[in-house]
Amino acid sequence: MPTKYTVTLTTLGTSSVIVLPKPVIDGFNLGKGQRLELIARDDGIFIPLTEQEPQAKVDDQSDIT
C-alpha cells in the first residue's frame, strides 16, 4: 500500500538536498553514499526503488573502540 510522506528540500553548499524519511531509508535498505536514479516527468519526480540487500558499512569506523 502506498504511503505518503512530506519531505523537506534544503541546501548543502551549492546543491539542493531532499531529506528522505527514516522509514523509507530502512524499508529499502538504503545506505550513505548510495546512488539513486531520479526521473523527472511532467507529472512529478520519481525515484524508482526495489528492496535491496542491506548495505555493508563502508569506511564507517564509528563502532571501533
N, C-alpha and C positions, 0 to 999 in steps of 0.2 A: 504494500500500500504506500503511495507517495506521501512524503512528509514535507511540509513547507517550513522553511526557516527564513528569518530576516537576517541578512548579513551586512557587515559594515565595509565600506570602501574607504581606505585610508591611504596615506602616503608613507613611503620609506625612501628617503633620499629623493631621487628624481623619478621613482617608479610608483605606480599605484598598486595597492595590495587589497585583495579580497580575503577577509578572515572567515575561514570555514568553521562551523560549529564542531565541537569535540565529538559528538555522536557520529557525525559524518566521517571524520578522520578515523575514529575507531572502527566504525562499521565497514569501511573499505580498506582497512589496514594500510593507511597512507603513512608515509614517514617523511621526516625532514629532508629536503633536497630532492624529493621525488618529483619528476616532471609529469604534468598533466596536459592532455590535449584540450584546448578550448575552441569551440565552434561558435562564431558569431553569425547569426542569421537575422533576417528582417523581423522575425517574431521573438527573438530572445537570444540569450547566451547559454550555451550548453556545455557541460563538462561530462562527456560520456565515461562512466566508470563501471568496472565489474569488480566483484570481490577478488582480492589478490592475497597471495601468501604474505604472512607477516614480514615486515622489513627487518633485516638484521641490523643491529646497531653498528653504524659506520662512524668511526672517529669520535665516538661518544665515550669519554673516559670519566663521566660523572659518577660512576659506581665503583671506581677504583679507589681503594683506601691506602 
